[in-house]
Amino acid sequence: MARKASGLPVLGIVKNFMAKAITANELRICQAVVFLIGYGMTIEQTASCIGRIAGWTSRNRNAFIKAGGFVERARPGGRRQANMTIEEEKDF
């Protein structure tokens, strides 16, 4: 038998976030939390309903609960592929 989904205190918070969701991804994260906690669905059932795989559903649900909201991820970019330092570029 599967264990009960954790995060019951976040259920009220997630409903507010769901109403303010801007992107489809934000809405799916909210749905992952609500379906599991509010309706008692399994990870597989929830993933099927929101159109994602079970791993994505579980990972994003847990991150939302842990942070108490959406997790801000760093955007790709920066100087990962730079051949010279900024000072060397100025000299060049």
C-alpha positions in Angstrom: 0.0 0.0 0.0 1.3 3.4 -0.9 2.0 5.9 1.8 0.0 9.1 2.2 1.2 12.2 0.3 2.9 14.8 2.5 2.3 18.5 2.3 -1.2 19.0 3.7 -0.3 22.4 5.2 0.6 23.7 1.7 -2.8 22.8 0.2 -4.3 26.3 0.9 -1.2 28.0 -0.4 -1.1 26.1 -3.6 -4.7 27.0 -4.4 -3.8 30.7 -4.3 -0.8 30.0 -6.5 -3.0 28.1 -8.9 -5.3 31.1 -9.4 -2.2 33.3 -10.1 -0.4 30.8 -12.4 1.0 32.6 -15.5 2.5 29.7 -17.4 1.2 26.2 -18.2 4.2 24.8 -16.3 3.2 26.7 -13.1 -0.4 25.4 -13.4 0.8 21.8 -13.8 3.0 22.1 -10.7 0.0 23.3 -8.7 -2.1 20.5 -10.1 0.5 18.0 -9.1 0.2 19.1 -5.5 -3.6 19.4 -5.5 -4.3 16.1 -7.2 -2.0 14.2 -4.9 -2.9 15.8 -1.6 -6.5 17.1 -2.2 -7.9 14.2 -4.2 -5.7 11.3 -3.0 -4.5 10.3 -6.5 -1.3 8.4 -7.1 1.8 9.8 -8.7 1.0 7.8 -11.9 -2.6 9.0 -12.0 -1.6 12.6 -11.5 1.1 12.4 -14.1 -1.3 11.0 -16.6 -3.9 13.8 -15.9 -1.4 16.7 -16.2 0.5 15.2 -19.2 3.9 14.7 -17.6 5.9 11.7 -16.4 5.8 10.5 -12.8 9.4 11.6 -12.1 8.7 15.2 -13.2 5.5 15.2 -11.2 7.1 14.0 -8.0 10.2 16.2 -8.3 8.3 19.4 -9.0 5.7 18.6 -6.3 8.3 18.0 -3.7 10.2 21.2 -4.7 7.0 23.3 -4.4 6.2 21.9 -1.0 9.8 22.3 0.3 10.0 26.0 -0.9 6.4 26.9 -0.1 5.9 28.1 -3.6 7.5 28.1 -7.0 11.2 27.4 -7.2 13.2 30.1 -9.0 15.7 28.4 -11.3 18.7 30.3 -12.7 18.4 31.0 -16.4 21.1 29.6 -18.6 23.8 32.0 -19.7 26.9 33.5 -18.4 30.5 32.9 -19.5 30.7 29.1 -19.5 32.2 29.0 -22.9 34.5 32.0 -22.6 38.1 31.5 -23.8 39.4 34.6 -22.1 38.7 36.4 -18.9 37.1 39.8 -19.0 40.4 41.6 -18.4 42.0 39.6 -21.2 39.2 40.5 -23.6 39.7 44.2 -22.7 43.4 44.0 -23.5 42.7 42.1 -26.7 
